Amino acid sequence: MNVLVEVGYLLATVSFLGGLKFMSSPKLAKTGNAIAATGMIIAVLCTFWMLTTQTVPATNIIIILIAIVLGTVGGKVMASKVEMTAMPQLVSLFNATGGGCAMLLGIVEAKQVSLGSSFVGMQILLLLGLITGAVAASGSVVAYRKLAGKTKDNRQAAVVIGSRILLASFIVLPVLYFLGAIPLPFEIIAYIMAFIALVYGVLFVLPIGGADMPVVISLLNSITGIATALAGFVYGNKAMIAGGIFVGAAGILLTLLMCRAMNRSLLKVLAGKFKKGKIAEDTEEQNIKETTVSETAMQLSFANKIAIIPGYGLAVAQGQHLCGQLQQMLEKRDTQVDFIIHPVAGRMPGHMNVLLAEANIDYEHLKEMDQVNDEMTHYDMVLIIGANDVVNPAAENNPDSPIFGMPIVKAHQSKQVVVMKRGMSKGYAGVSNDLFGMDNCNLLFGDAKDSLQNIINQLKLI
């Protein structure tokens, strides 16, 4: 029986690897997700099968079954009903449940661990899993609230200093306990560390700016993976160890790649620090040129090569399907249409890719920033929908700008630019956009969905 379970865990591990490999390609991402999900189902079934062969009380098995059913149904309902604008919040909530689970496992197992010296290694593993899980749980909840606009950034000295003190306590308190300086049962120490980790998770995320939330979400996912791997070591479960390592490693790599895309170090992101200096000039001093739907439609009709740069504003307006319609209409006129995706556009990693996939836009039309930046001068027109910071030329030519050095989509180098915006509000980084005052840039004000629909209607008449 154990041999079959081990084989099942091996198949699950291979499925995780295959899923990650397939998910590295946009065309095969859906298939990769299905493969990884199949591996997880195999791992759960093997674990449940193993429980039925052991002396596990029937009541516990029933509770496990109920939890599986509730989790499956609840997850399906939430994922089906969530709007694309709320997808980052959903990811944060799901991640919070994973971290919370790791924390609870650590607390439960702490009651079973002996105080003998031979169990020091097990106690260390439990504390590490408990701490990482608690940090991921509370940190993800705060990230959810910040993404939903319910909690603002807090960079007060008390928050920063408090988080550093709690971080130091993760090392000091366990060391003192294992040296015998804290005469308390291990269970009590586990509860204390769980409480400290929960508080630290809150203070850890509070100072981080909204523009850095994609990096934070990725990092918190990685922390949850690490917590899962540590729990796997405690239980001797190979599937948990492998799955946790994959999630942790992938999350760390993605976090570092996104930091590179913003030209910022991970330490500065986690410290909530932006470069000090003068921000870009206020919009009142810029020569803003407003355009109309009819003028935009006319420009599109005469263009041979068009780039569309989506941002979070497109998700808010739920205009991705109209983007797909606009693309099809322009291609029937023998116009080349590319969608240029900045690595940190949106509120979570891959947000824009998922948004456009929902509108059934072929991945062949999605271009990475680095693929097209050297060819931006060849585009007759660039249509920016809801993006701001990721197209701000100040990142290239204004050393005093807080975002200076961040790689951007060089939309300003194209022949004509039309930016669709609701108003003159600044981007998530709180910096004015120098692009708006350039000679080749016009702004089309209004809800992106309404504007896109009006442009489509106008194109039908041309």
C-alpha positions as CSV (number, residue, x, y, z in Angstrom):
1,M,0.0,0.0,0.0
2,N,2.8,2.4,0.9
3,V,4.5,1.7,-2.3
4,L,1.4,2.7,-4.3
5,V,1.2,5.9,-2.3
6,E,4.8,6.7,-3.0
7,V,4.3,6.1,-6.7
8,G,1.3,8.4,-6.6
9,Y,3.4,11.1,-4.9
10,L,6.0,10.6,-7.6
11,L,3.4,11.1,-10.3
12,A,2.1,14.2,-8.5
13,T,5.7,15.6,-8.4
14,V,6.2,15.0,-12.1
15,S,2.9,16.6,-12.8
16,F,3.9,19.7,-10.9
17,L,7.1,19.9,-13.0
18,G,5.2,19.4,-16.2
19,G,2.7,22.0,-15.3
20,L,5.4,24.6,-14.5
21,K,7.1,23.8,-17.8
22,F,3.9,24.2,-19.8
23,M,2.9,27.4,-17.9
24,S,6.1,29.0,-19.1
25,S,4.5,29.4,-22.5
26,P,1.3,31.5,-22.8
27,K,-0.1,29.2,-25.4
28,L,0.2,26.1,-23.2
29,A,-0.5,27.8,-19.8
30,K,-4.0,26.5,-19.6
31,T,-2.8,22.9,-20.3
32,G,0.0,23.4,-17.7
33,N,-2.5,24.5,-15.1
34,A,-4.7,21.4,-15.8
35,I,-1.6,19.1,-15.5
36,A,-0.6,20.7,-12.2
37,A,-4.1,20.5,-10.9
38,T,-4.3,16.8,-11.8
39,G,-1.0,16.2,-9.9
40,M,-2.6,17.9,-6.8
41,I,-5.7,15.7,-7.1
42,I,-3.4,12.6,-7.2
43,A,-1.5,13.8,-4.1
44,V,-4.7,14.5,-2.2
45,L,-6.2,11.1,-3.1
46,C,-3.0,9.3,-2.1
47,T,-2.9,11.0,1.2
48,F,-6.5,10.2,1.9
49,W,-6.0,6.6,0.8
50,M,-3.0,6.4,3.3
51,L,-5.2,7.7,6.1
52,T,-7.9,5.0,5.5
53,T,-5.2,2.3,5.9
54,Q,-4.0,3.7,9.3
55,T,-5.7,3.8,12.7
56,V,-7.2,7.2,12.0
57,P,-10.6,7.8,13.8
58,A,-13.6,7.8,11.4
59,T,-14.6,11.2,12.7
60,N,-11.3,12.7,11.6
61,I,-11.7,11.2,8.1
62,I,-15.2,12.7,7.9
63,I,-13.9,16.1,8.9
64,I,-11.2,15.8,6.2
65,L,-13.8,14.9,3.6
66,I,-16.0,17.8,4.6
67,A,-13.0,20.2,4.4
68,I,-12.2,18.9,0.9
69,V,-15.7,19.4,-0.3
70,L,-16.1,22.9,1.2
71,G,-12.7,23.9,-0.2
72,T,-13.5,22.6,-3.7
73,V,-16.9,24.1,-3.9
74,G,-15.9,27.4,-2.2
75,G,-12.9,27.8,-4.4
76,K,-14.8,27.1,-7.6
77,V,-17.6,29.6,-6.7
78,M,-15.2,32.3,-5.8
79,A,-13.0,31.8,-8.9
80,S,-16.1,31.8,-11.2
81,K,-17.7,34.9,-9.8
82,V,-14.7,37.1,-9.3
83,E,-14.3,40.0,-11.7
84,M,-10.9,40.5,-13.5
85,T,-10.3,43.7,-11.5
86,A,-10.6,41.7,-8.2
87,M,-8.4,38.8,-9.4
88,P,-5.3,40.1,-7.5
89,Q,-7.4,40.3,-4.3
90,L,-8.6,36.7,-4.8
91,V,-5.0,35.5,-5.3
92,S,-4.1,37.2,-2.0
93,L,-6.9,35.7,-0.2
94,F,-6.1,32.2,-1.5
95,N,-2.5,32.7,-0.5
96,A,-3.6,33.8,3.0
97,T,-5.5,30.5,3.4
98,G,-2.3,28.5,2.4
99,G,-0.2,30.4,4.9
100,G,-2.9,30.1,7.6
101,C,-3.0,26.4,7.0
102,A,0.8,26.1,7.5
103,M,0.5,28.1,10.7
104,L,-2.2,25.9,12.1
105,L,-0.4,22.7,11.3
106,G,2.6,24.1,13.2
107,I,0.5,24.9,16.2
108,V,-1.3,21.5,16.2
109,E,2.0,19.6,15.9
110,A,3.6,21.6,18.6
111,K,1.4,19.8,21.1
112,Q,2.7,16.5,19.9
113,V,6.4,17.3,20.0
114,S,8.4,16.1,23.0
115,L,10.7,18.5,24.8
116,G,13.6,16.1,24.6
117,S,16.9,17.2,23.0
118,S,16.5,14.6,20.3
119,F,13.5,16.6,19.0
120,V,15.3,19.9,18.6
121,G,15.5,19.5,14.8
122,M,11.7,18.8,14.6
123,Q,11.0,21.8,16.8
124,I,13.1,24.1,14.6
125,L,11.2,22.9,11.5
126,L,7.9,23.5,13.2
127,L,8.8,27.0,14.2
128,L,10.1,27.9,10.8
129,G,6.9,26.5,9.1
130,L,4.7,28.2,11.6
131,I,6.5,31.6,11.3
132,T,6.5,31.6,7.5
133,G,2.9,30.5,7.3
134,A,1.7,33.2,9.7
135,V,3.7,35.9,7.9
136,A,2.2,34.9,4.6
137,A,-1.3,34.7,6.1
138,S,-1.5,38.1,7.7
139,G,0.6,39.8,5.0
140,S,-1.7,38.5,2.3
141,V,-4.7,39.8,4.1
142,V,-3.1,43.3,4.3
143,A,-2.2,43.0,0.6
144,Y,-5.8,42.2,-0.2
145,R,-7.0,45.2,1.7
146,K,-4.5,47.5,0.0
147,L,-5.4,46.2,-3.4
148,A,-9.1,46.7,-2.6
149,G,-8.4,50.3,-1.4
150,K,-9.4,49.6,2.1
151,T,-5.9,50.1,3.7
152,K,-3.4,52.9,2.9
153,D,0.3,52.8,2.9
154,N,1.8,53.4,6.4
155,R,5.5,54.3,6.5
156,Q,5.5,55.8,10.0
157,A,8.6,55.2,12.1
158,A,6.7,53.1,14.6
159,V,5.7,50.6,11.9
160,V,9.2,50.3,10.4
161,I,10.9,50.0,13.8
162,G,8.3,47.7,15.1
163,S,8.7,45.3,12.1
164,R,12.4,45.3,12.6
165,I,12.1,44.4,16.3
166,L,9.7,41.6,15.5
167,L,12.0,40.3,12.8
168,A,14.9,40.2,15.2
169,S,12.7,38.3,17.7
170,F,12.3,35.4,15.2
171,I,16.0,34.7,15.9
172,V,16.4,35.8,19.5
173,L,13.5,34.1,21.2
174,P,14.0,30.6,19.7
175,V,17.7,30.8,20.5
176,L,17.0,31.7,24.1
177,Y,14.4,29.0,24.3
178,F,16.8,26.3,23.0
179,L,19.5,27.5,25.3
180,G,17.1,27.0,28.3
181,A,16.8,30.7,29.1
182,I,13.0,30.7,28.6
183,P,11.5,28.0,30.8
184,L,8.2,27.5,29.0
185,P,6.7,24.5,27.2
186,F,7.3,24.3,23.5
187,E,3.6,24.6,22.8
188,I,3.5,28.1,24.5
189,I,6.6,29.2,22.5
190,A,4.8,28.1,19.4
191,Y,1.8,30.2,20.3
192,I,4.0,33.2,21.0
193,M,5.9,32.9,17.8
194,A,2.7,32.5,15.8
195,F,1.3,35.8,17.3
196,I,4.5,37.7,16.7
197,A,4.6,36.4,13.1
198,L,1.0,37.4,12.5
199,V,1.8,41.0,13.7
200,Y,5.0,41.1,11.7
201,G,3.1,40.1,8.5
202,V,0.9,43.1,9.0
203,L,3.8,45.5,9.7
204,F,5.8,44.0,6.9
205,V,3.3,44.8,4.1
206,L,1.9,48.1,5.5
207,P,4.8,50.4,4.3
208,I,5.0,48.9,0.8
209,G,3.5,51.1,-1.9
210,G,0.7,50.1,-4.1
211,A,2.9,50.2,-7.2
212,D,4.9,47.4,-5.7
213,M,2.0,45.1,-4.9
214,P,2.7,42.7,-7.8
215,V,6.1,42.1,-6.2
216,V,4.6,41.6,-2.7
217,I,2.0,39.1,-4.0
218,S,4.7,37.1,-5.7
219,L,6.9,37.2,-2.6
220,L,4.1,36.2,-0.3
221,N,3.2,33.3,-2.6
222,S,6.9,32.2,-2.4
223,I,6.7,32.4,1.4
224,T,3.6,30.2,1.5
225,G,5.5,27.7,-0.7
226,I,8.4,27.6,1.8
227,A,5.9,27.1,4.6
228,T,4.4,24.2,2.8
229,A,7.7,22.6,2.1
230,L,8.6,22.9,5.8
231,A,5.3,21.3,6.8
232,G,6.1,18.5,4.3
233,F,9.4,17.8,6.1
234,V,7.6,17.6,9.4
235,Y,5.1,15.0,8.1
236,G,7.6,13.3,5.8
237,N,5.2,14.0,2.9
238,K,7.2,14.1,-0.4
239,A,4.4,15.7,-2.4
240,M,4.2,18.6,0.1
241,I,8.0,19.0,0.0
242,A,8.2,19.0,-3.8
243,G,5.1,21.3,-4.3
244,G,6.3,23.7,-1.7
245,I,9.8,23.9,-3.1
246,F,8.4,24.5,-6.6
247,V,6.1,27.3,-5.5
248,G,8.8,28.9,-3.3
249,A,11.5,28.8,-6.0
250,A,9.2,30.0,-8.7
251,G,7.9,32.8,-6.5
252,I,11.4,34.0,-5.6
253,L,12.5,34.0,-9.3
254,L,9.4,35.9,-10.4
255,T,9.9,38.4,-7.6
256,L,13.5,39.1,-8.6
257,L,12.5,39.4,-12.3
258,M,9.8,41.9,-11.4
259,C,12.2,43.9,-9.3
260,R,14.5,44.0,-12.3
261,A,11.6,45.2,-14.5
262,M,11.2,48.2,-12.1
263,N,15.0,48.7,-11.7
264,R,14.6,48.4,-8.0
265,S,16.2,46.1,-5.4
266,L,14.0,43.8,-3.5
267,L,15.3,45.3,-0.2
268,K,14.0,48.8,-1.3
269,V,10.7,47.4,-2.3
270,L,10.3,45.6,1.0
271,A,11.3,48.8,2.9
272,G,8.7,50.7,1.0
273,K,11.3,53.2,-0.2
274,F,11.1,55.3,-3.4
275,K,14.0,57.3,-4.6
276,K,13.9,60.8,-3.2
277,G,13.9,63.8,-5.5
278,K,11.7,66.0,-7.5
279,I,8.7,64.4,-9.2
280,A,7.8,65.1,-12.8
281,E,6.2,68.4,-13.5
282,D,2.6,68.8,-12.6
283,T,0.0,68.4,-15.3
284,E,-1.0,72.0,-15.0
285,E,2.3,73.0,-16.5
286,Q,2.1,70.5,-19.4
287,N,0.7,71.3,-22.8
288,I,-2.2,68.8,-22.7
289,K,-3.9,68.1,-26.0
290,E,-7.3,66.5,-25.9
291,T,-8.6,64.5,-28.8
292,T,-12.0,63.0,-29.7
293,V,-13.4,59.6,-30.5
294,S,-13.9,60.5,-34.2
295,E,-10.3,61.8,-34.5
296,T,-9.0,58.7,-32.8
297,A,-11.0,56.4,-35.1
298,M,-9.7,58.3,-38.1
299,Q,-6.1,57.9,-37.0
300,L,-6.6,54.2,-36.4
301,S,-8.2,53.7,-39.9
302,F,-5.1,55.3,-41.6
303,A,-2.5,53.5,-39.5
304,N,-0.7,50.4,-40.9
305,K,1.0,49.3,-37.6
306,I,-0.7,49.8,-34.2
307,A,0.3,49.0,-30.7
308,I,-2.1,48.7,-27.8
309,I,-0.6,49.1,-24.3
310,P,-3.1,47.9,-21.6
311,G,-3.0,48.8,-18.0
312,Y,-5.1,48.4,-14.8
313,G,-7.5,51.0,-16.1
314,L,-8.6,48.5,-18.8
315,A,-9.4,46.0,-16.1
316,V,-11.4,48.5,-14.1
317,A,-13.4,49.5,-17.2
318,Q,-13.9,45.8,-18.2
319,G,-13.0,46.8,-21.8
320,Q,-10.9,43.8,-22.7
321,H,-13.6,42.2,-24.9
322,L,-14.0,45.5,-26.9
323,C,-10.2,45.5,-27.3
324,G,-10.5,42.1,-29.0
325,Q,-13.3,43.5,-31.3
326,L,-11.2,46.5,-32.2
327,Q,-8.2,44.3,-33.0
328,Q,-10.3,42.1,-35.3
329,M,-11.8,45.1,-37.0
330,L,-8.5,46.6,-37.7
331,E,-6.9,43.4,-38.9
332,K,-9.7,43.1,-41.5
333,R,-8.3,46.4,-42.8
334,D,-4.9,44.7,-43.1
335,T,-3.6,46.6,-40.1
336,Q,-1.0,45.0,-37.8
337,V,-2.1,45.2,-34.2
338,D,0.2,44.2,-31.3
339,F,-0.5,44.2,-27.6
340,I,2.6,45.3,-25.6
341,I,2.7,44.0,-22.1
342,H,4.9,45.5,-19.4
343,P,6.1,43.0,-16.8
344,V,4.5,44.9,-13.8
345,A,1.4,46.3,-15.6
346,G,-1.7,45.7,-13.5
347,R,-1.9,44.6,-9.8
348,M,-0.4,41.1,-10.0
349,P,2.1,39.2,-12.0
350,G,0.7,38.4,-15.5
351,H,-2.5,40.5,-14.8
352,M,-2.7,41.9,-18.4
353,N,-2.0,38.5,-20.0
354,V,-4.9,37.0,-18.1
355,L,-7.1,40.0,-18.9
356,L,-6.5,39.7,-22.7
357,A,-6.8,35.9,-22.6
358,E,-10.3,36.3,-21.2
359,A,-11.1,38.2,-24.4
360,N,-9.7,35.3,-26.5
361,I,-7.0,37.5,-27.9
362,D,-4.4,35.3,-29.6
363,Y,-1.1,35.1,-27.7
364,E,0.7,35.7,-31.0
365,H,-0.4,39.3,-30.8
366,L,1.0,39.8,-27.2
367,K,4.5,41.2,-27.2
368,E,6.9,41.6,-24.3
369,M,8.3,45.1,-23.7
370,D,11.9,44.0,-24.6
371,Q,10.7,42.5,-27.9
372,V,9.4,45.8,-29.3
373,N,11.1,48.7,-27.6
374,D,13.8,48.9,-30.3
375,E,11.1,49.1,-33.0
376,M,8.7,51.6,-31.4
377,T,9.5,54.2,-34.1
378,H,7.9,51.8,-36.7
379,Y,4.5,52.1,-35.1
380,D,2.1,54.6,-36.7
381,M,0.0,54.8,-33.6
382,V,0.1,53.6,-30.0
383,L,-3.2,53.4,-28.1
384,I,-2.6,53.4,-24.3
385,I,-5.5,52.1,-22.3
386,G,-5.3,52.6,-18.6
387,A,-1.5,52.4,-18.3
388,N,0.5,55.2,-16.7
389,D,3.7,54.6,-14.9
390,V,4.9,51.9,-17.3
391,V,5.0,54.4,-20.3
392,N,6.3,57.5,-18.4
393,P,9.4,58.9,-20.3
394,A,10.6,60.5,-17.0
395,A,11.9,57.0,-16.1
396,E,14.4,57.5,-18.9
397,N,15.2,61.2,-19.1
398,N,14.5,62.7,-15.7
399,P,17.2,61.8,-13.1
400,D,15.2,63.6,-10.4
401,S,12.1,61.4,-10.9
402,P,11.3,58.8,-8.3
403,I,10.9,56.2,-11.1
404,F,14.1,57.1,-12.9
405,G,15.8,54.0,-14.3
406,M,12.7,51.8,-14.4
407,P,12.4,50.1,-17.8
408,I,9.3,51.4,-19.7
409,V,7.5,50.7,-22.9
410,K,8.9,53.5,-25.1
411,A,5.5,54.6,-26.5
412,H,6.7,58.2,-26.8
413,Q,9.0,57.1,-29.7
414,S,6.1,56.1,-31.9
415,K,4.6,58.5,-34.5
416,Q,1.3,59.2,-32.7
417,V,0.1,58.3,-29.2
418,V,-3.4,58.4,-27.8
419,V,-3.9,57.9,-24.1
420,M,-7.3,56.8,-22.9
421,K,-7.9,58.1,-19.3
422,R,-10.8,59.0,-17.0
423,G,-9.0,62.2,-15.8
424,M,-5.7,63.6,-15.0
425,S,-5.0,61.5,-12.0
426,K,-1.4,60.2,-11.5
427,G,-0.4,56.6,-11.7
428,Y,0.0,54.2,-8.8
429,A,3.5,55.5,-8.2
430,G,2.1,59.0,-7.6
431,V,4.2,60.6,-10.4
432,S,3.0,62.9,-13.2
433,N,3.5,61.5,-16.7
434,D,5.8,63.5,-19.0
435,L,4.3,61.7,-22.0
436,F,1.1,63.7,-21.7
437,G,2.8,66.9,-22.6
438,M,4.7,65.6,-25.7
439,D,3.9,66.9,-29.2
440,N,2.9,63.5,-30.5
441,C,0.5,62.6,-27.6
442,N,-3.2,63.3,-27.4
443,L,-5.5,62.4,-24.5
444,L,-9.0,60.8,-25.0
445,F,-10.9,61.3,-21.7
446,G,-13.7,59.1,-20.6
447,D,-14.5,55.5,-19.5
448,A,-12.3,53.1,-21.5
449,K,-15.1,50.8,-22.2
450,D,-17.4,53.5,-23.5
451,S,-14.6,55.1,-25.5
452,L,-13.7,51.8,-27.1
453,Q,-17.3,51.1,-28.0
454,N,-17.6,54.6,-29.6
455,I,-14.4,54.1,-31.5
456,I,-15.7,50.8,-32.9
457,N,-18.9,52.4,-33.9
458,Q,-17.0,55.2,-35.7
459,L,-14.8,52.7,-37.5
460,K,-17.8,51.0,-38.9
461,L,-18.8,54.2,-40.6
462,I,-15.4,54.9,-42.1
